[in-house]
């Protein structure tokens, strides 16, 4: 169970990193919560492509990605080739923070 929680955190962090590309949303405030990226877990844990919900959550959390990358606990999971693949599949550039 502990391993599953750790994997879940990794997946969420990865999804967050993948989502952030540089665009900012001016009209809406976003609460930065890496757990919002949990719909991306299936894509992180398997070779399946990300779901529409995953891509939507990545786009929603995009303003938070640099914050997630600055957190060493989250960064080690989101700064991976798989996270970059998911972001690319969702049409989100990998962030340059």
mmCIF file of the C-alpha atoms, coordinates in Angstrom:
data_MODEL
# 
_entry.id   MODEL 
# 
loop_
_atom_site.group_PDB 
_atom_site.id 
_atom_site.type_symbol 
_atom_site.label_atom_id 
_atom_site.label_alt_id 
_atom_site.label_comp_id 
_atom_site.label_asym_id 
_atom_site.label_entity_id 
_atom_site.label_seq_id 
_atom_site.pdbx_PDB_ins_code 
_atom_site.Cartn_x 
_atom_site.Cartn_y 
_atom_site.Cartn_z 
_atom_site.occupancy 
_atom_site.B_iso_or_equiv 
_atom_site.pdbx_formal_charge 
_atom_site.auth_seq_id 
_atom_site.auth_comp_id 
_atom_site.auth_asym_id 
_atom_site.auth_atom_id 
_atom_site.pdbx_PDB_model_num 
ATOM 1  C CA . UNK A 1 1  ? 0.000  0.000  0.000   1.00 0.00 ? 1  UNK A CA 1 
ATOM 2  C CA . UNK A 1 2  ? 2.853  2.378  0.775   1.00 0.00 ? 2  UNK A CA 1 
ATOM 3  C CA . UNK A 1 3  ? 4.338  1.679  -2.646  1.00 0.00 ? 3  UNK A CA 1 
ATOM 4  C CA . UNK A 1 4  ? 0.997  2.453  -4.307  1.00 0.00 ? 4  UNK A CA 1 
ATOM 5  C CA . UNK A 1 5  ? 0.810  5.834  -2.572  1.00 0.00 ? 5  UNK A CA 1 
ATOM 6  C CA . UNK A 1 6  ? 4.337  6.639  -3.666  1.00 0.00 ? 6  UNK A CA 1 
ATOM 7  C CA . UNK A 1 7  ? 3.539  5.615  -7.242  1.00 0.00 ? 7  UNK A CA 1 
ATOM 8  C CA . UNK A 1 8  ? 0.386  7.711  -7.150  1.00 0.00 ? 8  UNK A CA 1 
ATOM 9  C CA . UNK A 1 9  ? 2.364  10.757 -6.080  1.00 0.00 ? 9  UNK A CA 1 
ATOM 10 C CA . UNK A 1 10 ? 4.870  10.106 -8.830  1.00 0.00 ? 10 UNK A CA 1 
ATOM 11 C CA . UNK A 1 11 ? 2.186  9.820  -11.442 1.00 0.00 ? 11 UNK A CA 1 
ATOM 12 C CA . UNK A 1 12 ? 0.528  13.025 -10.329 1.00 0.00 ? 12 UNK A CA 1 
ATOM 13 C CA . UNK A 1 13 ? 3.815  14.872 -10.310 1.00 0.00 ? 13 UNK A CA 1 
ATOM 14 C CA . UNK A 1 14 ? 4.661  13.578 -13.748 1.00 0.00 ? 14 UNK A CA 1 
ATOM 15 C CA . UNK A 1 15 ? 1.352  14.691 -15.092 1.00 0.00 ? 15 UNK A CA 1 
ATOM 16 C CA . UNK A 1 16 ? 1.871  18.141 -13.625 1.00 0.00 ? 16 UNK A CA 1 
ATOM 17 C CA . UNK A 1 17 ? 5.231  18.553 -15.275 1.00 0.00 ? 17 UNK A CA 1 
ATOM 18 C CA . UNK A 1 18 ? 3.951  17.363 -18.581 1.00 0.00 ? 18 UNK A CA 1 
ATOM 19 C CA . UNK A 1 19 ? 1.096  19.801 -18.559 1.00 0.00 ? 19 UNK A CA 1 
ATOM 20 C CA . UNK A 1 20 ? 2.990  23.036 -17.976 1.00 0.00 ? 20 UNK A CA 1 
ATOM 21 C CA . UNK A 1 21 ? 4.271  24.557 -21.178 1.00 0.00 ? 21 UNK A CA 1 
ATOM 22 C CA . UNK A 1 22 ? 4.455  28.283 -20.713 1.00 0.00 ? 22 UNK A CA 1 
ATOM 23 C CA . UNK A 1 23 ? 0.919  29.412 -21.361 1.00 0.00 ? 23 UNK A CA 1 
ATOM 24 C CA . UNK A 1 24 ? -0.734 31.202 -18.517 1.00 0.00 ? 24 UNK A CA 1 
ATOM 25 C CA . UNK A 1 25 ? -4.385 31.527 -17.719 1.00 0.00 ? 25 UNK A CA 1 
ATOM 26 C CA . UNK A 1 26 ? -5.289 35.041 -16.760 1.00 0.00 ? 26 UNK A CA 1 
ATOM 27 C CA . UNK A 1 27 ? -9.022 34.743 -16.199 1.00 0.00 ? 27 UNK A CA 1 
ATOM 28 C CA . UNK A 1 28 ? -9.077 31.918 -13.704 1.00 0.00 ? 28 UNK A CA 1 
ATOM 29 C CA . UNK A 1 29 ? -7.213 31.105 -10.532 1.00 0.00 ? 29 UNK A CA 1 
ATOM 30 C CA . UNK A 1 30 ? -5.806 27.614 -10.190 1.00 0.00 ? 30 UNK A CA 1 
ATOM 31 C CA . UNK A 1 31 ? -5.265 25.802 -6.937  1.00 0.00 ? 31 UNK A CA 1 
ATOM 32 C CA . UNK A 1 32 ? -1.969 23.972 -7.305  1.00 0.00 ? 32 UNK A CA 1 
ATOM 33 C CA . UNK A 1 33 ? -2.651 20.456 -6.085  1.00 0.00 ? 33 UNK A CA 1 
ATOM 34 C CA . UNK A 1 34 ? -0.696 17.643 -7.672  1.00 0.00 ? 34 UNK A CA 1 
ATOM 35 C CA . UNK A 1 35 ? -3.443 15.191 -6.665  1.00 0.00 ? 35 UNK A CA 1 
ATOM 36 C CA . UNK A 1 36 ? -5.592 16.836 -9.348  1.00 0.00 ? 36 UNK A CA 1 
ATOM 37 C CA . UNK A 1 37 ? -3.434 14.957 -11.834 1.00 0.00 ? 37 UNK A CA 1 
ATOM 38 C CA . UNK A 1 38 ? -4.539 11.534 -10.604 1.00 0.00 ? 38 UNK A CA 1 
ATOM 39 C CA . UNK A 1 39 ? -6.521 10.885 -13.830 1.00 0.00 ? 39 UNK A CA 1 
ATOM 40 C CA . UNK A 1 40 ? -3.120 10.606 -15.541 1.00 0.00 ? 40 UNK A CA 1 
ATOM 41 C CA . UNK A 1 41 ? -2.053 7.665  -13.403 1.00 0.00 ? 41 UNK A CA 1 
ATOM 42 C CA . UNK A 1 42 ? -3.285 5.079  -15.912 1.00 0.00 ? 42 UNK A CA 1 
ATOM 43 C CA . UNK A 1 43 ? -1.102 6.608  -18.645 1.00 0.00 ? 43 UNK A CA 1 
ATOM 44 C CA . UNK A 1 44 ? 1.903  6.701  -16.331 1.00 0.00 ? 44 UNK A CA 1 
ATOM 45 C CA . UNK A 1 45 ? 1.478  3.134  -15.134 1.00 0.00 ? 45 UNK A CA 1 
ATOM 46 C CA . UNK A 1 46 ? 0.870  1.590  -18.551 1.00 0.00 ? 46 UNK A CA 1 
ATOM 47 C CA . UNK A 1 47 ? 1.620  2.129  -22.219 1.00 0.00 ? 47 UNK A CA 1 
ATOM 48 C CA . UNK A 1 48 ? -1.931 3.389  -22.727 1.00 0.00 ? 48 UNK A CA 1 
ATOM 49 C CA . UNK A 1 49 ? -2.337 6.938  -24.045 1.00 0.00 ? 49 UNK A CA 1 
ATOM 50 C CA . UNK A 1 50 ? -3.594 9.609  -21.642 1.00 0.00 ? 50 UNK A CA 1 
ATOM 51 C CA . UNK A 1 51 ? -7.345 9.982  -21.331 1.00 0.00 ? 51 UNK A CA 1 
ATOM 52 C CA . UNK A 1 52 ? -9.231 13.138 -22.245 1.00 0.00 ? 52 UNK A CA 1 
ATOM 53 C CA . UNK A 1 53 ? -9.697 13.750 -18.517 1.00 0.00 ? 53 UNK A CA 1 
ATOM 54 C CA . UNK A 1 54 ? -5.948 13.457 -17.942 1.00 0.00 ? 54 UNK A CA 1 
ATOM 55 C CA . UNK A 1 55 ? -5.214 15.970 -20.700 1.00 0.00 ? 55 UNK A CA 1 
ATOM 56 C CA . UNK A 1 56 ? -7.860 18.324 -19.354 1.00 0.00 ? 56 UNK A CA 1 
ATOM 57 C CA . UNK A 1 57 ? -6.366 18.167 -15.850 1.00 0.00 ? 57 UNK A CA 1 
ATOM 58 C CA . UNK A 1 58 ? -2.867 18.724 -17.253 1.00 0.00 ? 58 UNK A CA 1 
ATOM 59 C CA . UNK A 1 59 ? -4.050 21.850 -19.009 1.00 0.00 ? 59 UNK A CA 1 
ATOM 60 C CA . UNK A 1 60 ? -5.872 23.019 -15.882 1.00 0.00 ? 60 UNK A CA 1 
ATOM 61 C CA . UNK A 1 61 ? -2.787 22.545 -13.678 1.00 0.00 ? 61 UNK A CA 1 
ATOM 62 C CA . UNK A 1 62 ? -0.383 23.985 -16.247 1.00 0.00 ? 62 UNK A CA 1 
ATOM 63 C CA . UNK A 1 63 ? 0.286  27.210 -14.284 1.00 0.00 ? 63 UNK A CA 1 
ATOM 64 C CA . UNK A 1 64 ? 1.569  25.031 -11.427 1.00 0.00 ? 64 UNK A CA 1 
ATOM 65 C CA . UNK A 1 65 ? 4.158  22.968 -13.270 1.00 0.00 ? 65 UNK A CA 1 
ATOM 66 C CA . UNK A 1 66 ? 7.204  25.066 -12.481 1.00 0.00 ? 66 UNK A CA 1 
ATOM 67 C CA . UNK A 1 67 ? 6.174  25.006 -8.836  1.00 0.00 ? 67 UNK A CA 1 
ATOM 68 C CA . UNK A 1 68 ? 5.949  21.213 -9.014  1.00 0.00 ? 68 UNK A CA 1 
ATOM 69 C CA . UNK A 1 69 ? 9.366  21.014 -10.689 1.00 0.00 ? 69 UNK A CA 1 
ATOM 70 C CA . UNK A 1 70 ? 10.928 23.034 -7.886  1.00 0.00 ? 70 UNK A CA 1 
ATOM 71 C CA . UNK A 1 71 ? 9.784  20.421 -5.369  1.00 0.00 ? 71 UNK A CA 1 
ATOM 72 C CA . UNK A 1 72 ? 12.477 17.680 -5.294  1.00 0.00 ? 72 UNK A CA 1 
ATOM 73 C CA . UNK A 1 73 ? 9.990  15.041 -4.158  1.00 0.00 ? 73 UNK A CA 1 
ATOM 74 C CA . UNK A 1 74 ? 7.678  15.690 -7.086  1.00 0.00 ? 74 UNK A CA 1 
ATOM 75 C CA . UNK A 1 75 ? 10.347 16.536 -9.659  1.00 0.00 ? 75 UNK A CA 1 
ATOM 76 C CA . UNK A 1 76 ? 11.911 13.091 -9.613  1.00 0.00 ? 76 UNK A CA 1 
ATOM 77 C CA . UNK A 1 77 ? 8.638  11.701 -10.917 1.00 0.00 ? 77 UNK A CA 1 
ATOM 78 C CA . UNK A 1 78 ? 7.546  14.377 -13.348 1.00 0.00 ? 78 UNK A CA 1 
ATOM 79 C CA . UNK A 1 79 ? 10.879 15.020 -14.999 1.00 0.00 ? 79 UNK A CA 1 
ATOM 80 C CA . UNK A 1 80 ? 10.856 11.745 -16.927 1.00 0.00 ? 80 UNK A CA 1 
ATOM 81 C CA . UNK A 1 81 ? 10.572 10.632 -20.547 1.00 0.00 ? 81 UNK A CA 1 
ATOM 82 C CA . UNK A 1 82 ? 7.122  9.166  -19.853 1.00 0.00 ? 82 UNK A CA 1 
ATOM 83 C CA . UNK A 1 83 ? 5.858  12.484 -18.470 1.00 0.00 ? 83 UNK A CA 1 
ATOM 84 C CA . UNK A 1 84 ? 7.176  14.247 -21.538 1.00 0.00 ? 84 UNK A CA 1 
ATOM 85 C CA . UNK A 1 85 ? 5.421  11.705 -23.765 1.00 0.00 ? 85 UNK A CA 1 
ATOM 86 C CA . UNK A 1 86 ? 2.118  12.236 -21.982 1.00 0.00 ? 86 UNK A CA 1 
ATOM 87 C CA . UNK A 1 87 ? 2.450  16.001 -22.284 1.00 0.00 ? 87 UNK A CA 1 
ATOM 88 C CA . UNK A 1 88 ? 3.250  15.713 -25.972 1.00 0.00 ? 88 UNK A CA 1 
ATOM 89 C CA . UNK A 1 89 ? 0.270  13.428 -26.546 1.00 0.00 ? 89 UNK A CA 1 
ATOM 90 C CA . UNK A 1 90 ? -1.957 15.984 -24.796 1.00 0.00 ? 90 UNK A CA 1 
ATOM 91 C CA . UNK A 1 91 ? -0.546 18.804 -26.917 1.00 0.00 ? 91 UNK A CA 1 
ATOM 92 C CA . UNK A 1 92 ? 1.237  20.438 -23.983 1.00 0.00 ? 92 UNK A CA 1 
ATOM 93 C CA . UNK A 1 93 ? 4.841  21.577 -24.276 1.00 0.00 ? 93 UNK A CA 1 
ATOM 94 C CA . UNK A 1 94 ? 7.221  20.466 -21.555 1.00 0.00 ? 94 UNK A CA 1 
ATOM 95 C CA . UNK A 1 95 ? 7.950  23.471 -19.314 1.00 0.00 ? 95 UNK A CA 1 
ATOM 96 C CA . UNK A 1 96 ? 11.152 25.481 -19.399 1.00 0.00 ? 96 UNK A CA 1 
ATOM 97 C CA . UNK A 1 97 ? 11.349 26.886 -15.892 1.00 0.00 ? 97 UNK A CA 1 
# 
